[in-house]
Amino acid sequence: MRPYFSVRAPHGGPQAIALVLHGGRERSDAPVRANQLAVVRMAPFAAGLARAGRGRGLAVARMRYLLRGWNGTAQAPVADVRWVLDELATQFPDVPVALVGHSMGGRAAIYAADHPSVRAVVGLAPWIEPNDPYRPVTGCDVLVVHGEADRITSPKASAAWTRQATTVAASAAYVSVRGDGHAMLRRARLWHELTADYVVAKMLGDPAGGTGVVAKVLAGEPSLVV
């Protein structure tokens, strides 16, 4: 079996691709279904990316892992992400990719960031463990966004990992969202716009954006509270 993925590409072919990665569980051999909350949660992010990239050459790809779990050393979703990246590279040669991942998807994005196509990584409330690597993001632009009230994944771990990433990444910034938790619902519009504006700016060289936060990130501020 192969993971499911779909691509919404602009007319004339993409100049860049945003690959959206959903969350999962620490351990589970159950298959991923399209109606599961972790998958559905990323639909507004994909839609926001498509709107922001309309007319600018941004394709938006979504995928589903084969299994719901990370499953320890198996790191199950990482192989799925790499397979989709290979497929995208075949369909759209030399087109750079931004990985946009929530929770376990953020962790998978970090592990897969050393794929030759990847130029940027956006981690949304990513699941970070102390020994997770940072060197895969070498040369990438990195944005990590975490709700300060998250009780599922650790904002402290995300901030610490981002500080490590600054030593190898082309750029790396950490944004703390006041009052929001793991589901990214309380200030959903901020999460969606920040993600889309950052991807468009970094992948397509277009600094326009509605949040105002992206302008500070692009100006080089490594840590922000919004």
ABEGO torsion letter per residue (X at the ends): XBBBBBBBBBBGEBABBBBBBBBBBABBABBBBAABAAAAAAAAAAAAAAAAABGAGBBBBBBBBABABAGEAAGAAAAAAAAAAAAAAAABBGBBBBBBBBEAAAAAAAAAAABAABABBBBBGBBBBAABBAAAABGBBBBBBBBAABAABBAAAAAAAAAAAAAABABBBBBBBBGBBAAGAABAAAAAAAAAAAAAAAAAGBABBAAGAAAAAAAGBABBBX
